[in-house]
Each structure stands twice: as C-alpha cells, then as structure tokens.
Amino acid sequence: MSPERNGSPPPKKPKVGNEENGGSVAPAENGASAPRGKNQEELQEWIEQRVEVPDGVNEEYYQISPEILDCFPKYVFPIDLYRLKEDIASLVPVYKTGVRVDSGFRAMVYQRCREGLIFVSRMQHGIYTKFISQQPDMVLLDKNLLPTEIAAILMVSLRQALEEFYDQMVGPRLNDLRKVVGILVEYVIQKPERMDAFICTVHELSTIENKSVNVCFAAMALYMRYYGGRINVHTLEKVALGFILHDIGMTRIPKFVTEKERMLNPEERRRVKEHPLEAVEVLRNLDLTEEPHVLPAMQHHERMDGGGYPNRLRGDQISILGRMAAVADSYVAMITERPFSKEKKPLLAAVELLKDQTSYDIRITSLLVKILQEVTC
C-alpha cells in the first residue's frame, strides 16, 4: 500500500480512543475509564505529531492483523500503533506504548485492523518479535512481515522451545518443540527460497541451544537446495528435528566442561567426544529412533577421510544427513565467536571448508558456498 500524497488536504488533529464517540476514551467494561494523569497528557502530545507515510510505506511500517493483536497484553500494548488516514494519505499515531486503554479503544483498534488501517513501525520489530515468538504460528498469518523478520521470530521461538525441552526432557516439551519446527517447515516448504533468510539469521552468543538453532538453519538450507523439489512435509519435519537436536548429547556433558573458557584437559576432551554416543541413548529414550532423528546427532563429527569420531567412519559410510550436519556444525562454529577463536565472515568460512576436501563432502561445501554467494548476510 503506497498512498498518494498529491492534493492532500491539511492534516486533521487525530483523536484518542473510540473515534465514533468524539475521541474520548471509551468507558471500560467495569465502568472505569482509562487513567488520565501524566500518561494521558504525554499520549495527547505525542499523537499531535503527524507521521508522513513514505512512498515505500512497507519499508518502514507494516500492517498488523487482529490475530497478531491478540498476542499482546489486553489493555497495554507493547508497541506504538499508527493508523492510515486515507483522506490525507499519511499515517497518524493512535497509541503510545505503555498507556492503558479500555475495551472501547481496543474494539476500535480491532476494527481498524480488520480494515487494514493499523500499522506498526519496523523500528520496534525487536519488541514485536518478543511477543510473537510466544505464538509463532502467527507468522503464517501475517503477510506483512519480511522474510528476515519471520526468520528472527522463529529463531527466538525455536531457541525458547529448545531451552525448555533441554531443561525438562519430557513428552509435552518435545511436542512444543515439534510444533515450532512444524511451523518453520510449513513456512519454508511453500517457497524454498525463504530458507535463504534463515541461513543469514544467526545467534551470535554461543550456547548449546543457540548453536543448535544456527546449525538447524544452515543444514536445512543445504538439505532443501540439495533435494530441490523432491521434499515432502513429513520428511522435512523429521529432518529439521534431527538437525536441531544434533547436539543433544552435549546435555549429558557437565556444564563446567561445556562452558570452560580454558583449554580442555585430555579427560575432558575424551568426555566431550562421547556426546554423539550419548545422543543416541537420549534419543532412544525419547522414542526418536528413525534415521533422520539419529544420523545428524551420531555423525556430525565424522569426517570423509576417517579422521572424525566417534566411529571413525569414512566416505560412503557417512550418510548424507551426517555430511550435511558436519558441514553445518563446523560452519556455525566458525562464524560465531568462541573462547579460543574469533568469528569469521560467512562466505570466508564456507570457502575454507570447501578447501578441506579430505574432511568434508565437496558437494555439500560447494553448495554452501553457492548459497552464500547468492544471499547477503
């Protein structure tokens, strides 16, 4: 939507509250009105500042739907809201963050949302993400989000679900994680090119959960490019779950080892190298025994020349999922800062992996380089 500004009449002073009742804040359900102290005065002063809509309105603002509005607290919205005034072809403020509203005002906002007239600023996308990530299925309904914004929301949702699952590995928590993985799959399988935004969406802080989400995105991008249109939803859901759980064995390693900022001693290194074997046992206890679930966890440290672990597999003994997980795991380790190494630029890291043809499948590393040459990270 790009309103024309030619011939616009002078802007009218926007009103607060229900526009049909003369601009006053509508009574709440219990008969009380919204507070009118300093907050109300600040709100009135704020809305008097008319916001011009740029020619490319969706570059700076985007429409918000009633379904998305339901993700917010009922009477105090966490972000500023703007309404499109079609007669003056501009956006005007209708709500200032933190001001309490009543049911009448909320009903008015809902109605304007249904009409496609309520906008939010992309400058506040971080706050928006915080709330939407708690109901990630909303991204499938919001047609105004950019792919990078959806990637950021699902990244947060996946990390939260994974943290909760690792905190308590029980069926309901696993189902919650499956749900978010399913939303991710449903979104990207409609248009595989959407996966490009995810490979550029990276948690910079290196924790097990953050790293697992990063690896999942990179490995899924490789998988979808490798198989092209020969992918079905059910298989991709299993593969995606396997990728995000590839490091589940690390949850069996003591935190004083995994979070150590100094070099590991020989015994600690031996313990860490056992995590793929630990993963198989954990996955079995969760009844995740299919190959797409197990192979990434079991084989992401195997190398093509047999120099990896835990089983020193080589060449064709390593599955394609294991090879993809190995490349994605090493790539993510290279592009995120760790205690003993600085992060590298994504494309430079991929090229370095491509050169190591004894350790990694050249078909997978060359595909990673190709993807990163086509996207801007």
C-alpha positions in Angstrom: 0.0 0.0 0.0 1.6 3.3 -1.1 -0.8 6.2 -0.5 -0.6 9.1 -3.0 0.1 12.5 -1.3 -0.7 14.8 -4.2 -3.6 17.1 -3.4 -3.8 16.1 0.3 -5.8 18.5 2.5 -4.3 19.9 5.7 -4.0 17.1 8.3 -6.7 16.9 10.9 -5.8 16.5 14.5 -6.1 12.8 15.3 -8.2 11.7 18.3 -7.5 9.3 21.0 -9.8 6.5 21.9 -13.0 5.5 20.1 -13.3 7.7 17.1 -17.1 7.2 17.0 -17.6 8.8 20.4 -15.9 12.1 19.7 -12.4 11.0 20.5 -12.9 10.4 24.2 -11.5 7.2 25.7 -14.4 4.8 25.9 -15.5 3.5 29.3 -14.0 0.2 30.4 -16.2 -2.8 31.0 -16.4 -2.1 34.7 -17.4 1.5 34.1 -14.0 3.0 34.8 -12.2 5.0 32.1 -8.5 4.8 31.2 -6.3 6.8 33.6 -5.9 10.5 32.6 -2.8 11.6 34.6 0.6 12.3 33.2 0.5 9.3 30.8 -2.7 10.6 29.1 -1.2 14.1 28.6 2.0 12.6 27.2 -0.1 10.5 24.8 -2.1 13.5 23.6 1.1 15.4 23.0 2.6 12.5 21.1 -0.3 11.9 18.8 -0.3 15.5 17.6 2.9 14.8 15.7 1.6 13.6 12.3 3.8 10.9 10.7 4.1 11.2 6.9 3.9 7.9 5.1 6.9 7.4 2.8 6.4 6.3 -0.8 7.5 2.8 0.2 5.4 2.5 3.4 6.2 -1.2 3.9 9.9 -0.4 4.1 9.3 1.5 7.4 5.9 0.3 8.7 3.8 -2.7 8.2 0.1 -3.6 8.8 -0.9 -5.5 11.9 -3.7 -8.0 11.9 -6.3 -8.7 14.7 -4.8 -12.1 15.2 -1.4 -10.5 16.0 -3.0 -8.0 18.3 -4.2 -11.0 20.4 -0.6 -11.8 21.2 -0.3 -8.5 23.1 -1.4 -7.8 26.7 -5.1 -6.9 26.7 -5.1 -3.3 27.9 -1.5 -2.1 27.5 0.0 -2.6 24.0 3.9 -3.0 24.0 4.4 -1.1 20.8 3.3 2.2 19.2 0.3 2.0 16.8 -0.3 4.1 13.7 -3.5 4.5 11.6 -3.6 5.2 7.9 -5.7 8.3 7.2 -6.6 7.7 3.6 -8.1 11.2 3.1 -4.7 12.8 3.9 -2.6 9.9 2.7 -0.5 9.6 5.8 0.0 7.7 9.0 -1.1 9.3 12.3 -0.3 8.0 15.8 -3.2 6.4 17.6 -1.4 4.7 20.5 1.7 5.3 22.6 3.5 2.4 24.2 2.6 1.9 27.9 -0.7 3.8 28.1 -3.5 1.8 29.5 -6.6 1.6 27.3 -10.2 0.4 27.8 -12.3 -2.1 26.0 -13.9 0.6 23.7 -10.5 1.7 22.5 -9.3 -1.8 21.9 -12.5 -2.6 20.0 -11.8 0.4 17.8 -8.2 -0.8 17.1 -9.5 -4.2 16.2 -12.0 -2.8 13.7 -9.3 -0.7 12.1 -7.0 -3.7 12.0 -9.7 -5.7 10.1 -9.9 -2.8 7.6 -6.1 -2.9 7.2 -5.5 0.5 8.6 -3.3 -0.1 11.7 0.4 -0.1 11.2 3.5 -0.6 13.4 7.0 0.7 12.9 9.7 -1.7 11.8 11.9 0.2 14.3 10.1 -1.7 17.1 10.4 -5.1 15.5 12.5 -6.4 18.4 9.6 -5.8 20.8 7.2 -7.3 18.3 9.4 -10.4 18.0 9.4 -10.9 21.7 5.7 -11.3 21.9 5.0 -13.0 18.6 7.7 -15.6 19.3 5.5 -16.9 22.1 2.8 -17.7 19.4 5.0 -18.4 16.4 2.1 -19.8 14.3 1.1 -16.2 13.9 3.9 -15.7 11.3 1.9 -17.9 8.9 -1.0 -15.3 9.1 0.9 -12.1 9.0 1.5 -11.4 5.3 3.3 -8.1 6.0 6.4 -9.4 7.7 9.6 -9.6 5.7 11.4 -13.0 5.4 14.2 -11.8 7.6 11.7 -10.7 10.3 10.0 -14.1 10.2 13.4 -15.8 10.4 14.2 -13.7 13.5 10.9 -14.6 15.2 11.2 -18.3 14.5 14.8 -18.2 15.7 13.7 -16.9 19.0 10.8 -19.3 19.2 13.0 -22.3 18.4 15.6 -21.3 21.0 13.0 -20.9 23.7 11.3 -24.2 22.9 14.7 -25.9 22.8 15.8 -24.4 26.1 12.6 -25.5 27.8 12.9 -29.0 26.4 16.6 -29.4 27.5 15.5 -28.1 30.9 12.9 -30.9 31.1 13.1 -33.7 28.5 9.6 -34.9 28.7 6.9 -35.6 26.0 5.0 -32.3 26.3 8.1 -30.2 26.0 9.2 -32.3 23.0 5.8 -31.7 21.4 6.2 -28.0 21.9 9.5 -28.1 20.1 7.9 -30.2 17.3 5.2 -27.6 16.9 7.6 -24.8 16.3 9.7 -27.0 13.9 6.4 -27.8 12.1 5.7 -24.0 11.7 9.2 -23.5 10.3 8.7 -26.3 7.8 5.3 -25.2 6.8 6.6 -21.7 6.1 9.7 -22.7 4.1 8.3 -25.6 2.1 5.7 -23.3 0.4 8.6 -21.3 -1.1 12.0 -23.0 -0.6 13.8 -19.7 -1.4 12.5 -18.4 2.0 15.2 -20.6 3.6 17.8 -18.1 2.4 16.8 -15.6 5.1 17.3 -18.2 7.8 20.9 -19.1 6.9 21.7 -15.4 7.4 19.9 -15.3 10.8 22.5 -16.3 13.4 22.6 -16.3 17.2 26.0 -14.7 17.9 26.2 -15.9 21.5 27.5 -19.5 21.5 25.3 -21.7 23.8 24.2 -25.2 23.0 20.7 -24.0 22.2 21.8 -21.1 20.1 24.3 -23.2 18.2 21.7 -25.9 17.6 19.3 -23.4 16.0 22.1 -22.0 13.9 23.1 -25.4 12.7 19.5 -26.4 12.0 19.0 -23.3 9.7 22.3 -23.9 7.8 21.7 -27.7 7.5 18.1 -27.2 6.3 19.2 -24.7 3.7 21.7 -27.3 2.4 19.1 -30.1 2.5 16.5 -28.1 0.6 18.9 -27.0 -2.0 20.4 -30.5 -2.4 17.0 -32.2 -2.9 15.2 -29.4 -4.7 11.5 -30.1 -5.3 11.8 -33.7 -4.1 10.9 -32.9 -0.5 7.6 -33.7 1.4 6.5 -32.0 4.6 6.6 -35.1 6.8 10.2 -36.0 5.8 11.4 -32.4 6.2 9.8 -32.2 9.7 11.8 -35.2 10.8 15.0 -33.9 9.2 14.6 -30.5 10.8 14.0 -32.0 14.2 17.1 -34.2 13.7 19.2 -31.2 12.8 18.1 -29.1 15.8 18.7 -32.0 18.2 22.1 -32.9 16.6 23.9 -31.8 19.8 21.5 -33.3 22.3 24.3 -35.5 23.6 26.0 -32.3 25.0 23.3 -32.1 27.6 24.9 -35.1 29.2 28.3 -33.4 29.5 28.8 -31.4 32.7 28.4 -27.6 32.3 31.8 -26.9 33.9 33.2 -28.7 30.9 31.0 -27.2 28.1 31.3 -23.7 29.5 35.0 -23.8 30.3 36.9 -20.9 28.8 40.3 -22.5 29.0 41.7 -25.4 27.0 40.2 -28.8 28.0 42.4 -31.4 29.5 42.7 -34.8 27.9 40.0 -36.3 30.2 37.6 -33.5 29.4 38.2 -33.8 25.6 37.6 -37.6 25.9 34.3 -36.9 27.6 33.2 -34.3 25.0 33.9 -36.8 22.2 31.4 -39.2 23.7 28.5 -36.8 23.2 27.4 -38.4 19.8 27.1 -41.8 21.6 25.3 -40.1 24.5 22.9 -38.6 22.0 21.8 -41.9 20.6 20.8 -43.1 24.1 18.9 -39.9 24.8 17.1 -40.0 21.5 16.2 -43.7 22.1 14.7 -42.8 25.5 12.6 -40.2 23.7 11.5 -42.7 21.1 13.3 -40.8 18.4 14.9 -43.7 16.6 14.3 -43.0 12.9 17.3 -42.2 10.8 16.5 -38.5 10.2 16.5 -38.1 14.0 19.6 -40.2 14.8 22.1 -39.7 11.9 22.8 -35.9 12.4 23.5 -36.5 16.1 25.6 -39.6 15.6 27.6 -38.5 12.6 28.1 -34.7 12.7 31.7 -35.2 13.9 32.7 -37.9 11.4 35.0 -36.9 8.5 35.3 -38.1 5.0 38.9 -39.3 5.5 38.0 -41.3 8.6 39.6 -38.8 11.0 36.5 -38.0 12.9 34.6 -39.5 15.8 33.0 -41.5 17.4 33.3 -44.4 14.9 35.9 -43.1 12.5 33.6 -43.6 9.6 34.8 -42.6 6.1 33.4 -41.8 2.7 30.1 -43.5 1.9 29.9 -44.9 5.4 28.7 -41.4 6.4 25.1 -40.7 5.5 24.1 -37.6 3.5 22.4 -36.2 6.6 25.6 -36.8 8.6 27.7 -35.0 6.0 25.3 -32.0 5.9 25.3 -31.8 9.7 29.1 -32.0 9.8 29.4 -29.1 7.4 26.7 -27.0 9.1 28.2 -27.7 12.6 31.7 -26.7 11.5 30.4 -23.7 9.6 28.4 -22.3 12.5 31.4 -22.8 14.9 33.5 -20.7 12.5 31.0 -17.8 12.2 30.3 -17.4 15.9 32.8 -16.2 18.5 34.2 -18.8 20.9 36.6 -18.6 23.7 39.6 -19.5 21.6 38.7 -18.1 18.2 37.2 -15.0 16.6 34.2 -15.4 14.3 34.8 -15.4 10.5 32.7 -13.9 7.7 30.1 -16.5 6.5 31.4 -16.8 2.9 35.1 -16.9 4.0 34.2 -19.7 6.4 32.4 -21.6 3.7 35.3 -21.3 1.3 37.7 -22.5 4.0 35.5 -25.6 4.4 35.4 -26.1 0.6 39.2 -26.3 0.6 39.3 -29.0 3.2 38.2 -31.8 0.8 39.7 -34.6 3.0 37.3 -33.8 5.8 34.0 -32.7 4.1 31.9 -33.7 1.2 32.8 -31.3 -1.6 29.3 -31.5 -3.0 28.0 -30.1 0.3 30.7 -27.5 0.9 30.4 -26.2 -2.7 26.6 -26.0 -2.2 27.1 -23.9 0.9 29.4 -21.5 -0.9 26.9 -21.2 -3.7 24.1 -20.4 -1.3 26.2 -17.7 0.5 27.2 -16.2 -2.8 23.5 -15.7 -3.7 22.4 -14.2 -0.4 23.5 -11.1 1.5 24.4 -11.9 5.1 
